[in-house]
Amino acid sequence: MRASKGFALTPSPWSKRDLGHTESAIQAYQNAISLAPEHISAWNNLGNLYRKLERNDDALVAFQKAVEQNASDAVGWFGLGDLQHALGREDDAIYAFLKAIEFSANYASAWSGLGSCYMVKGLLEQALAAHLKAIEIDAFAWIPGLPWRSLHTAGEKRRSQPGLSHRAGVGSPEYAGP
């Protein structure tokens, strides 16, 4: 998350041993990529390792390389969206999450990430619709820090409007977009 919203990008406590293993894994993925640059899982895993070390610029490049290698890689788009959201680049994150959903419509984490971006932008109805979709896909979807009261109020407002169902979310005919 972002410090400007009261959250900080805080690393997990790492021992030197864990950091050494992470650096070794990064080297192994870099070696694999040098042999097979089209290997999108290697790019995605490399991006995740860089995020673990808060090397966000490197992570961004890795996720971008994954989606360059395969534009329909939902996992790469999700990684890119999740990183962009953490960096406060909500419009870029929304684009990436929508691409992930385009290629994997039942990607609950992408729907949840999309909802979180909409929350940051103050688009409560869209946030509610996206989070409800995530929960519909995976009833146990973990949605960290979600201000349910704000979403509930937006949902009540939506349900009180004639002609709009409470399920009118992204991709439905009733969804007008942000």
Buried (B, 14 or more C-beta within 10 A) or exposed (E): BBEEEEEEEEEEEEEEEEEEEBEEBBEBBEEBBEEEEEBBEBBBBBBBBBBBBEBBEBBBBBBBBBBBBBEEBBBBBBBBBBBBBBBBBBEBBBBBBBBBBBBBEEBBBBBBBBBBBBBBBEBBBBBBBBBBBBBBBBEEBEBEEBEEEBBEEBBEEBEEEEEBEEEBBBEEEEBEEE
